[in-house]
């Protein structure tokens, strides 16, 4: 096995070990309700991570990309958890906020 495959395998083993530990500590951890709630909470972070992947993949990274993702994540989190806005709408508002802030600073 080369070094990259070993690293990927070790990360998968670590993830399974974490799941096993929490399932052992709390039997409802792997229940369908808990996994559903975890996936809903992960949705905003996953969309932001995919957006960063699109920027990183072609090598077009700059310092503003990370700050923009941080701003969008913070706006979406505040809208979802403090104001009760549905997650898809909060993501849309966060994207609009990021685009409008970026254009204002470029002028």
N, CA, C and O atoms as a GROMACS GRO file, in nm:
protein
  428
    1UNK      N    1   0.083  -0.118   0.000
    1UNK     CA    2   0.000   0.000   0.000
    1UNK      C    3   0.088   0.125   0.000
    1UNK      O    4   0.188   0.133   0.072
    2UNK      N    5   0.050   0.220  -0.080
    2UNK     CA    6   0.128   0.344  -0.078
    2UNK      C    7   0.080   0.433   0.037
    2UNK      O    8  -0.014   0.400   0.109
    3UNK      N    9   0.147   0.543   0.053
    3UNK     CA   10   0.122   0.630   0.168
    3UNK      C   11  -0.018   0.692   0.167
    3UNK      O   12  -0.081   0.705   0.272
    4UNK      N   13  -0.067   0.729   0.048
    4UNK     CA   14  -0.200   0.792   0.040
    4UNK      C   15  -0.308   0.691   0.077
    4UNK      O   16  -0.402   0.725   0.149
    5UNK      N   17  -0.297   0.569   0.029
    5UNK     CA   18  -0.397   0.467   0.061
    5UNK      C   19  -0.396   0.437   0.211
    5UNK      O   20  -0.503   0.417   0.270
    6UNK      N   21  -0.280   0.433   0.272
    6UNK     CA   22  -0.270   0.409   0.416
    6UNK      C   23  -0.337   0.522   0.493
    6UNK      O   24  -0.407   0.498   0.592
    7UNK      N   25  -0.315   0.645   0.450
    7UNK     CA   26  -0.376   0.759   0.517
    7UNK      C   27  -0.529   0.754   0.506
    7UNK      O   28  -0.599   0.778   0.604
    8UNK      N   29  -0.580   0.722   0.387
    8UNK     CA   30  -0.724   0.714   0.369
    8UNK      C   31  -0.784   0.600   0.451
    8UNK      O   32  -0.891   0.615   0.508
    9UNK      N   33  -0.716   0.488   0.456
    9UNK     CA   34  -0.764   0.375   0.534
    9UNK      C   35  -0.764   0.407   0.684
    9UNK      O   36  -0.857   0.370   0.755
   10UNK      N   37  -0.661   0.476   0.730
   10UNK     CA   38  -0.656   0.511   0.872
   10UNK      C   39  -0.767   0.608   0.909
   10UNK      O   40  -0.820   0.601   1.020
   11UNK      N   41  -0.803   0.698   0.820
   11UNK     CA   42  -0.913   0.791   0.847
   11UNK      C   43  -1.046   0.717   0.854
   11UNK      O   44  -1.131   0.749   0.937
   12UNK      N   45  -1.066   0.619   0.767
   12UNK     CA   46  -1.189   0.540   0.770
   12UNK      C   47  -1.196   0.457   0.899
   12UNK      O   48  -1.302   0.446   0.960
   13UNK      N   49  -1.084   0.400   0.939
   13UNK     CA   50  -1.080   0.322   1.064
   13UNK      C   51  -1.109   0.412   1.183
   13UNK      O   52  -1.181   0.372   1.275
   14UNK      N   53  -1.054   0.533   1.183
   14UNK     CA   54  -1.080   0.627   1.292
   14UNK      C   55  -1.228   0.665   1.297
   14UNK      O   56  -1.285   0.676   1.406
   15UNK      N   57  -1.289   0.686   1.183
   15UNK     CA   58  -1.432   0.719   1.178
   15UNK      C   59  -1.517   0.604   1.234
   15UNK      O   60  -1.609   0.627   1.311
   16UNK      N   61  -1.485   0.483   1.193
   16UNK     CA   62  -1.559   0.367   1.244
   16UNK      C   63  -1.538   0.351   1.395
   16UNK      O   64  -1.632   0.316   1.467
   17UNK      N   65  -1.417   0.377   1.443
   17UNK     CA   66  -1.390   0.368   1.586
   17UNK      C   67  -1.469   0.473   1.664
   17UNK      O   68  -1.520   0.444   1.773
   18UNK      N   69  -1.480   0.593   1.610
   18UNK     CA   70  -1.559   0.698   1.676
   18UNK      C   71  -1.706   0.659   1.680
   18UNK      O   72  -1.771   0.674   1.783
   19UNK      N   73  -1.757   0.608   1.567
   19UNK     CA   74  -1.897   0.563   1.564
   19UNK      C   75  -1.920   0.452   1.665
   19UNK      O   76  -2.019   0.454   1.739
   20UNK      N   77  -1.829   0.356   1.670
   20UNK     CA   78  -1.844   0.243   1.762
   20UNK      C   79  -1.843   0.291   1.907
   20UNK      O   80  -1.922   0.243   1.989
   21UNK      N   81  -1.754   0.384   1.939
   21UNK     CA   82  -1.746   0.436   2.076
   21UNK      C   83  -1.877   0.504   2.116
   21UNK      O   84  -1.930   0.477   2.223
   22UNK      N   85  -1.927   0.592   2.030
   22UNK     CA   86  -2.050   0.663   2.064
   22UNK      C   87  -2.172   0.570   2.064
   22UNK      O   88  -2.264   0.589   2.143
   23UNK      N   89  -2.173   0.471   1.977
   23UNK     CA   90  -2.283   0.373   1.978
   23UNK      C   91  -2.279   0.291   2.106
   23UNK      O   92  -2.384   0.254   2.159
   24UNK      N   93  -2.161   0.262   2.155
   24UNK     CA   94  -2.146   0.188   2.280
   24UNK      C   95  -2.188   0.273   2.400
   24UNK      O   96  -2.254   0.224   2.491
   25UNK      N   97  -2.151   0.401   2.399
   25UNK     CA   98  -2.185   0.492   2.508
   25UNK      C   99  -2.334   0.528   2.510
   25UNK      O  100  -2.394   0.539   2.617
   26UNK      N  101  -2.392   0.544   2.394
   26UNK     CA  102  -2.532   0.586   2.384
   26UNK      C  103  -2.599   0.500   2.277
   26UNK      O  104  -2.574   0.521   2.158
   27UNK      N  105  -2.682   0.405   2.316
   27UNK     CA  106  -2.740   0.311   2.219
   27UNK      C  107  -2.824   0.376   2.109
   27UNK      O  108  -2.837   0.319   2.001
   28UNK      N  109  -2.880   0.494   2.132
   28UNK     CA  110  -2.961   0.558   2.029
   28UNK      C  111  -2.878   0.638   1.930
   28UNK      O  112  -2.933   0.704   1.842
   29UNK      N  113  -2.746   0.634   1.942
   29UNK     CA  114  -2.661   0.712   1.852
   29UNK      C  115  -2.681   0.672   1.707
   29UNK      O  116  -2.687   0.759   1.620
   30UNK      N  117  -2.690   0.544   1.678
   30UNK     CA  118  -2.707   0.496   1.541
   30UNK      C  119  -2.853   0.474   1.504
   30UNK      O  120  -2.883   0.405   1.407
   31UNK      N  121  -2.945   0.533   1.580
   31UNK     CA  122  -3.087   0.520   1.545
   31UNK      C  123  -3.118   0.607   1.424
   31UNK      O  124  -3.045   0.702   1.393
   32UNK      N  125  -3.226   0.574   1.357
   32UNK     CA  126  -3.262   0.649   1.236
   32UNK      C  127  -3.295   0.795   1.269
   32UNK      O  128  -3.265   0.884   1.190
   33UNK      N  129  -3.357   0.819   1.383
   33UNK     CA  130  -3.390   0.957   1.421
   33UNK      C  131  -3.265   1.041   1.444
   33UNK      O  132  -3.257   1.154   1.397
   34UNK      N  133  -3.168   0.986   1.516
   34UNK     CA  134  -3.046   1.060   1.543
   34UNK      C  135  -2.966   1.084   1.415
   34UNK      O  136  -2.914   1.193   1.394
   35UNK      N  137  -2.956   0.982   1.329
   35UNK     CA  138  -2.884   1.000   1.203
   35UNK      C  139  -2.952   1.102   1.114
   35UNK      O  140  -2.884   1.176   1.042
   36UNK      N  141  -3.085   1.107   1.118
   36UNK     CA  142  -3.158   1.207   1.042
   36UNK      C  143  -3.129   1.348   1.095
   36UNK      O  144  -3.107   1.440   1.017
   37UNK      N  145  -3.129   1.364   1.225
   37UNK     CA  146  -3.098   1.494   1.284
   37UNK      C  147  -2.955   1.536   1.254
   37UNK      O  148  -2.929   1.654   1.227
   38UNK      N  149  -2.862   1.442   1.260
   38UNK     CA  150  -2.722   1.473   1.228
   38UNK      C  151  -2.707   1.516   1.082
   38UNK      O  152  -2.631   1.608   1.053
   39UNK      N  153  -2.780   1.452   0.992
   39UNK     CA  154  -2.770   1.489   0.851
   39UNK      C  155  -2.828   1.627   0.825
   39UNK      O  156  -2.778   1.701   0.741
   40UNK      N  157  -2.934   1.663   0.896
   40UNK     CA  158  -2.991   1.797   0.881
   40UNK      C  159  -2.892   1.902   0.932
   40UNK      O  160  -2.874   2.007   0.869
   41UNK      N  161  -2.830   1.875   1.046
   41UNK     CA  162  -2.733   1.970   1.100
   41UNK      C  163  -2.608   1.980   1.014
   41UNK      O  164  -2.541   2.084   1.012
   42UNK      N  165  -2.576   1.873   0.944
   42UNK     CA  166  -2.457   1.870   0.860
   42UNK      C  167  -2.478   1.939   0.725
   42UNK      O  168  -2.382   1.972   0.656
   43UNK      N  169  -2.604   1.960   0.686
   43UNK     CA  170  -2.635   2.009   0.553
   43UNK      C  171  -2.567   2.142   0.522
   43UNK      O  172  -2.508   2.158   0.415
   44UNK      N  173  -2.576   2.238   0.613
   44UNK     CA  174  -2.518   2.370   0.588
   44UNK      C  175  -2.366   2.359   0.573
   44UNK      O  176  -2.308   2.418   0.481
   45UNK      N  177  -2.302   2.285   0.662
   45UNK     CA  178  -2.157   2.270   0.657
   45UNK      C  179  -2.115   2.197   0.530
   45UNK      O  180  -2.013   2.231   0.469
   46UNK      N  181  -2.192   2.096   0.489
   46UNK     CA  182  -2.158   2.021   0.368
   46UNK      C  183  -2.168   2.108   0.244
   46UNK      O  184  -2.084   2.098   0.155
   47UNK      N  185  -2.270   2.192   0.236
   47UNK     CA  186  -2.283   2.281   0.120
   47UNK      C  187  -2.166   2.379   0.115
   47UNK      O  188  -2.112   2.406   0.008
   48UNK      N  189  -2.127   2.432   0.230
   48UNK     CA  190  -2.013   2.524   0.234
   48UNK      C  191  -1.884   2.452   0.196
   48UNK      O  192  -1.801   2.509   0.125
   49UNK      N  193  -1.866   2.329   0.241
   49UNK     CA  194  -1.747   2.253   0.206
   49UNK      C  195  -1.743   2.223   0.057
   49UNK      O  196  -1.636   2.229  -0.004
   50UNK      N  197  -1.857   2.191  -0.002
   50UNK     CA  198  -1.860   2.167  -0.146
   50UNK      C  199  -1.827   2.295  -0.224
   50UNK      O  200  -1.761   2.290  -0.327
   51UNK      N  201  -1.874   2.408  -0.174
   51UNK     CA  202  -1.839   2.535  -0.238
   51UNK      C  203  -1.689   2.561  -0.232
   51UNK      O  204  -1.630   2.608  -0.330
   52UNK      N  205  -1.627   2.532  -0.120
   52UNK     CA  206  -1.480   2.548  -0.109
   52UNK      C  207  -1.409   2.450  -0.201
   52UNK      O  208  -1.304   2.482  -0.257
   53UNK      N  209  -1.464   2.330  -0.216
   53UNK     CA  210  -1.403   2.231  -0.306
   53UNK      C  211  -1.402   2.282  -0.449
   53UNK      O  212  -1.304   2.264  -0.522
   54UNK      N  213  -1.511   2.347  -0.489
   54UNK     CA  214  -1.518   2.402  -0.625
   54UNK      C  215  -1.410   2.508  -0.645
   54UNK      O  216  -1.356   2.521  -0.754
   55UNK      N  217  -1.380   2.584  -0.541
   55UNK     CA  218  -1.276   2.686  -0.551
   55UNK      C  219  -1.137   2.622  -0.547
   55UNK      O  220  -1.048   2.664  -0.622
   56UNK      N  221  -1.116   2.524  -0.462
   56UNK     CA  222  -0.985   2.462  -0.445
   56UNK      C  223  -0.946   2.372  -0.561
   56UNK      O  224  -0.829   2.365  -0.598
   57UNK      N  225  -1.042   2.302  -0.618
   57UNK     CA  226  -1.013   2.203  -0.720
   57UNK      C  227  -0.936   2.259  -0.839
   57UNK      O  228  -0.835   2.198  -0.878
   58UNK      N  229  -0.977   2.369  -0.900
   58UNK     CA  230  -0.899   2.420  -1.013
   58UNK      C  231  -0.776   2.502  -0.972
   58UNK      O  232  -0.704   2.553  -1.058
   59UNK      N  233  -0.753   2.516  -0.843
   59UNK     CA  234  -0.637   2.592  -0.797
   59UNK      C  235  -0.658   2.742  -0.795
   59UNK      O  236  -0.562   2.818  -0.799
   60UNK      N  237  -0.781   2.785  -0.787
   60UNK     CA  238  -0.812   2.928  -0.788
   60UNK      C  239  -0.833   2.982  -0.648
   60UNK      O  240  -0.917   3.069  -0.627
   61UNK      N  241  -0.759   2.932  -0.550
   61UNK     CA  242  -0.777   2.972  -0.412
   61UNK      C  243  -0.713   3.108  -0.385
   61UNK      O  244  -0.605   3.138  -0.436
   62UNK      N  245  -0.778   3.186  -0.307
   62UNK     CA  246  -0.720   3.309  -0.254
   62UNK      C  247  -0.769   3.325  -0.111
   62UNK      O  248  -0.852   3.247  -0.065
   63UNK      N  249  -0.719   3.423  -0.042
   63UNK     CA  250  -0.753   3.439   0.099
   63UNK      C  251  -0.898   3.477   0.122
   63UNK      O  252  -0.953   3.448   0.228
   64UNK      N  253  -0.960   3.539   0.026
   64UNK     CA  254  -1.099   3.581   0.046
   64UNK      C  255  -1.196   3.463   0.039
   64UNK      O  256  -1.308   3.474   0.088
   65UNK      N  257  -1.156   3.353  -0.021
   65UNK     CA  258  -1.247   3.238  -0.031
   65UNK      C  259  -1.280   3.184   0.108
   65UNK      O  260  -1.396   3.157   0.138
   66UNK      N  261  -1.180   3.167   0.191
   66UNK     CA  262  -1.204   3.116   0.326
   66UNK      C  263  -1.286   3.211   0.410
   66UNK      O  264  -1.375   3.168   0.483
   67UNK      N  265  -1.259   3.340   0.399
   67UNK     CA  266  -1.337   3.436   0.477
   67UNK      C  267  -1.480   3.444   0.427
   67UNK      O  268  -1.572   3.465   0.505
   68UNK      N  269  -1.499   3.429   0.297
   68UNK     CA  270  -1.634   3.430   0.241
   68UNK      C  271  -1.715   3.310   0.287
   68UNK      O  272  -1.833   3.322   0.319
   69UNK      N  273  -1.651   3.194   0.291
   69UNK     CA  274  -1.720   3.074   0.338
   69UNK      C  275  -1.751   3.088   0.487
   69UNK      O  276  -1.859   3.047   0.531
   70UNK      N  277  -1.660   3.144   0.563
   70UNK     CA  278  -1.685   3.166   0.705
   70UNK      C  279  -1.801   3.262   0.727
   70UNK      O  280  -1.886   3.239   0.813
   71UNK      N  281  -1.806   3.369   0.650
   71UNK     CA  282  -1.917   3.464   0.660
   71UNK      C  283  -2.049   3.398   0.623
   71UNK      O  284  -2.148   3.413   0.694
   72UNK      N  285  -2.051   3.324   0.513
   72UNK     CA  286  -2.174   3.258   0.470
   72UNK      C  287  -2.220   3.155   0.573
   72UNK      O  288  -2.339   3.142   0.600
   73UNK      N  289  -2.125   3.082   0.630
   73UNK     CA  290  -2.161   2.984   0.732
   73UNK      C  291  -2.218   3.048   0.856
   73UNK      O  292  -2.315   2.999   0.914
   74UNK      N  293  -2.157   3.159   0.898
   74UNK     CA  294  -2.206   3.228   1.017
   74UNK      C  295  -2.346   3.286   0.994
   74UNK      O  296  -2.432   3.276   1.081
   75UNK      N  297  -2.367   3.346   0.878
   75UNK     CA  298  -2.499   3.403   0.846
   75UNK      C  299  -2.604   3.292   0.842
   75UNK      O  300  -2.713   3.307   0.898
   76UNK      N  301  -2.572   3.181   0.775
   76UNK     CA  302  -2.668   3.071   0.766
   76UNK      C  303  -2.698   3.011   0.903
   76UNK      O  304  -2.813   2.980   0.934
   77UNK      N  305  -2.595   2.996   0.986
   77UNK     CA  306  -2.616   2.938   1.119
   77UNK      C  307  -2.703   3.027   1.205
   77UNK      O  308  -2.792   2.978   1.275
   78UNK      N  309  -2.680   3.157   1.202
   78UNK     CA  310  -2.761   3.250   1.281
   78UNK      C  311  -2.906   3.249   1.232
   78UNK      O  312  -2.999   3.249   1.312
   79UNK      N  313  -2.923   3.248   1.101
   79UNK     CA  314  -3.060   3.247   1.048
   79UNK      C  315  -3.135   3.119   1.084
   79UNK      O  316  -3.253   3.124   1.118
   80UNK      N  317  -3.066   3.005   1.077
   80UNK     CA  318  -3.133   2.878   1.105
   80UNK      C  319  -3.163   2.861   1.254
   80UNK      O  320  -3.275   2.828   1.291
   81UNK      N  321  -3.064   2.885   1.338
   81UNK     CA  322  -3.080   2.851   1.480
   81UNK      C  323  -3.139   2.961   1.565
   81UNK      O  324  -3.207   2.931   1.663
   82UNK      N  325  -3.117   3.086   1.532
   82UNK     CA  326  -3.169   3.194   1.615
   82UNK      C  327  -3.300   3.252   1.562
   82UNK      O  328  -3.384   3.299   1.639
   83UNK      N  329  -3.317   3.247   1.428
   83UNK     CA  330  -3.436   3.308   1.371
   83UNK      C  331  -3.533   3.206   1.312
   83UNK      O  332  -3.640   3.244   1.265
   84UNK      N  333  -3.498   3.078   1.314
   84UNK     CA  334  -3.589   2.974   1.267
   84UNK      C  335  -3.614   2.972   1.118
   84UNK      O  336  -3.716   2.921   1.073
   85UNK      N  337  -3.523   3.027   1.040
   85UNK     CA  338  -3.538   3.028   0.895
   85UNK      C  339  -3.505   2.887   0.844
   85UNK      O  340  -3.409   2.827   0.891
   86UNK      N  341  -3.582   2.833   0.749
   86UNK     CA  342  -3.549   2.701   0.694
   86UNK      C  343  -3.410   2.701   0.630
   86UNK      O  344  -3.367   2.801   0.572
   87UNK      N  345  -3.340   2.589   0.643
   87UNK     CA  346  -3.200   2.580   0.600
   87UNK      C  347  -3.179   2.616   0.452
   87UNK      O  348  -3.085   2.691   0.423
   88UNK      N  349  -3.260   2.567   0.357
   88UNK     CA  350  -3.235   2.604   0.217
   88UNK      C  351  -3.245   2.755   0.194
   88UNK      O  352  -3.165   2.813   0.120
   89UNK      N  353  -3.345   2.819   0.257
   89UNK     CA  354  -3.360   2.963   0.242
   89UNK      C  355  -3.245   3.038   0.309
   89UNK      O  356  -3.198   3.139   0.258
   90UNK      N  357  -3.199   2.987   0.423
   90UNK     CA  358  -3.086   3.049   0.491
   90UNK      C  359  -2.959   3.040   0.407
   90UNK      O  360  -2.881   3.135   0.401
   91UNK      N  361  -2.938   2.926   0.340
   91UNK     CA  362  -2.822   2.912   0.252
   91UNK      C  363  -2.831   3.010   0.136
   91UNK      O  364  -2.731   3.070   0.096
   92UNK      N  365  -2.949   3.026   0.081
   92UNK     CA  366  -2.967   3.122  -0.028
   92UNK      C  367  -2.937   3.263   0.018
   92UNK      O  368  -2.868   3.338  -0.051
   93UNK      N  369  -2.989   3.302   0.134
   93UNK     CA  370  -2.962   3.435   0.188
   93UNK      C  371  -2.813   3.455   0.218
   93UNK      O  372  -2.759   3.564   0.196
   94UNK      N  373  -2.748   3.351   0.269
   94UNK     CA  374  -2.604   3.360   0.299
   94UNK      C  375  -2.525   3.377   0.170
   94UNK      O  376  -2.430   3.454   0.167
   95UNK      N  377  -2.564   3.306   0.065
   95UNK     CA  378  -2.495   3.321  -0.064
   95UNK      C  379  -2.514   3.461  -0.121
   95UNK      O  380  -2.420   3.520  -0.175
   96UNK      N  381  -2.634   3.513  -0.108
   96UNK     CA  382  -2.661   3.650  -0.156
   96UNK      C  383  -2.580   3.750  -0.074
   96UNK      O  384  -2.524   3.845  -0.130
   97UNK      N  385  -2.573   3.730   0.057
   97UNK     CA  386  -2.494   3.820   0.142
   97UNK      C  387  -2.347   3.816   0.103
   97UNK      O  388  -2.281   3.919   0.098
   98UNK      N  389  -2.296   3.697   0.075
   98UNK     CA  390  -2.155   3.683   0.036
   98UNK      C  391  -2.130   3.750  -0.097
   98UNK      O  392  -2.030   3.820  -0.112
   99UNK      N  393  -2.219   3.731  -0.194
   99UNK     CA  394  -2.199   3.791  -0.326
   99UNK      C  395  -2.208   3.943  -0.319
   99UNK      O  396  -2.128   4.012  -0.383
  100UNK      N  397  -2.302   3.994  -0.243
  100UNK     CA  398  -2.317   4.140  -0.236
  100UNK      C  399  -2.200   4.203  -0.161
  100UNK      O  400  -2.157   4.313  -0.196
  101UNK      N  401  -2.148   4.136  -0.058
  101UNK     CA  402  -2.032   4.190   0.014
  101UNK      C  403  -1.909   4.186  -0.074
  101UNK      O  404  -1.829   4.280  -0.072
  102UNK      N  405  -1.892   4.080  -0.150
  102UNK     CA  406  -1.775   4.068  -0.236
  102UNK      C  407  -1.773   4.174  -0.343
  102UNK      O  408  -1.667   4.228  -0.373
  103UNK      N  409  -1.888   4.204  -0.401
  103UNK     CA  410  -1.894   4.306  -0.506
  103UNK      C  411  -1.868   4.444  -0.450
  103UNK      O  412  -1.806   4.528  -0.516
  104UNK      N  413  -1.915   4.469  -0.329
  104UNK     CA  414  -1.896   4.601  -0.271
  104UNK      C  415  -1.748   4.628  -0.246
  104UNK      O  416  -1.701   4.740  -0.267
  105UNK      N  417  -1.673   4.526  -0.200
  105UNK     CA  418  -1.533   4.545  -0.168
  105UNK      C  419  -1.445   4.551  -0.293
  105UNK      O  420  -1.335   4.608  -0.289
  106UNK      N  421  -1.493   4.494  -0.403
  106UNK     CA  422  -1.411   4.495  -0.525
  106UNK      C  423  -1.410   4.630  -0.594
  106UNK      O  424  -1.319   4.658  -0.672
  107UNK      N  425  -1.507   4.714  -0.566
  107UNK     CA  426  -1.515   4.844  -0.634
  107UNK      C  427  -1.406   4.938  -0.594
  107UNK      O  428  -1.401   5.051  -0.643
   0.00000   0.00000   0.00000
